[in-house]
Amino acid sequence: MKKFVLAIVVLVFAFTSMATAGKYDDANEALIKMEKVFATFIKDTEAVKSAADLVKIINKMKENMKPIIPVMQALADKYKDMDMEKNPPA
């Protein structure tokens, strides 16, 4: 899970920094939404007091990510050059 979150954060920063150049403008909106979901998730986990609280937070994140995931998958298909496994950052 940590690797996934780290990869997403790296992608968010990479896309948002490149979005100003024009090539990735269409990715910016989805990345900002995803960044807000992750920020909320991190903030919420800091207040966890029980396993039940954590389950609620994970379910909330899952629901918030549902509309974003298809958009991100479409962007990944469109921008194959941003595949972190095939093209890792130098």
VENRAZI-V714404 format. One record per residue. PHI is phi in radians with two decimals (* if undefined). PSI is psi in whole degrees, -180 to 180 (none if undefined). OMEGA is omega in whole degrees, 0 to 359 (999 if undefined). Layout:
BEGIN
phi=PHI psi=PSI omega=OMEGA
phi=PHI psi=PSI omega=OMEGA
END
This chain:
BEGIN
phi=* psi=-40 omega=181
phi=-1.11 psi=-39 omega=179
phi=-1.13 psi=-40 omega=179
phi=-1.11 psi=-47 omega=180
phi=-1.08 psi=-43 omega=179
phi=-1.08 psi=-44 omega=179
phi=-1.08 psi=-42 omega=179
phi=-1.13 psi=-44 omega=180
phi=-1.09 psi=-42 omega=178
phi=-1.08 psi=-44 omega=179
phi=-1.10 psi=-41 omega=179
phi=-1.03 psi=-49 omega=181
phi=-1.16 psi=-39 omega=180
phi=-1.12 psi=-48 omega=181
phi=-1.16 psi=-43 omega=183
phi=-1.19 psi=-34 omega=178
phi=-1.25 psi=-33 omega=179
phi=-1.47 psi=-19 omega=183
phi=-1.09 psi=-27 omega=179
phi=-1.20 psi=-21 omega=180
phi=-1.37 psi=-16 omega=177
phi=1.85 psi=-30 omega=184
phi=-1.15 psi=-36 omega=186
phi=-1.94 psi=26 omega=182
phi=-0.98 psi=-38 omega=183
phi=-1.23 psi=-18 omega=179
phi=-1.46 psi=-20 omega=188
phi=-1.02 psi=-46 omega=183
phi=-1.09 psi=-46 omega=180
phi=-1.13 psi=-39 omega=180
phi=-1.18 psi=-38 omega=177
phi=-1.13 psi=-42 omega=177
phi=-1.09 psi=-44 omega=181
phi=-1.15 psi=-39 omega=178
phi=-1.07 psi=-40 omega=178
phi=-1.14 psi=-39 omega=178
phi=-1.10 psi=-46 omega=180
phi=-1.17 psi=-39 omega=178
phi=-1.11 psi=-42 omega=177
phi=-1.12 psi=-42 omega=179
phi=-1.04 psi=-47 omega=181
phi=-1.11 psi=-45 omega=179
phi=-1.07 psi=-44 omega=180
phi=-1.15 psi=-36 omega=181
phi=-1.20 psi=-23 omega=178
phi=-1.18 psi=-20 omega=182
phi=-1.78 psi=9 omega=182
phi=-1.15 psi=132 omega=178
phi=-2.06 psi=-13 omega=181
phi=-2.66 psi=168 omega=177
phi=-1.11 psi=-35 omega=179
phi=-1.10 psi=-39 omega=177
phi=-1.08 psi=-43 omega=181
phi=-1.12 psi=-41 omega=178
phi=-1.06 psi=-43 omega=179
phi=-1.08 psi=-41 omega=181
phi=-1.17 psi=-42 omega=179
phi=-1.12 psi=-43 omega=178
phi=-1.13 psi=-38 omega=177
phi=-1.09 psi=-44 omega=179
phi=-1.10 psi=-43 omega=179
phi=-1.03 psi=-45 omega=180
phi=-1.14 psi=-39 omega=180
phi=-1.22 psi=-28 omega=181
phi=-1.45 psi=-20 omega=184
phi=-0.90 psi=-47 omega=180
phi=-1.32 psi=-19 omega=183
phi=-1.49 psi=-34 omega=185
phi=-1.00 psi=-47 omega=179
phi=-1.08 psi=-35 omega=178
phi=-1.15 psi=-44 omega=180
phi=-1.14 psi=-38 omega=178
phi=-1.13 psi=-40 omega=178
phi=-1.13 psi=-40 omega=178
phi=-1.15 psi=-39 omega=178
phi=-1.11 psi=-38 omega=177
phi=-1.20 psi=-37 omega=182
phi=-1.25 psi=-41 omega=184
phi=-1.91 psi=71 omega=181
phi=-1.08 psi=-24 omega=180
phi=-1.19 psi=-13 omega=180
phi=-1.70 psi=13 omega=178
phi=-1.19 psi=112 omega=185
phi=-1.18 psi=-26 omega=179
phi=-1.37 psi=-41 omega=181
phi=-1.47 psi=-31 omega=182
phi=-2.25 psi=70 omega=181
phi=-1.12 psi=150 omega=178
phi=-1.10 psi=147 omega=182
phi=-1.25 psi=none omega=999
END
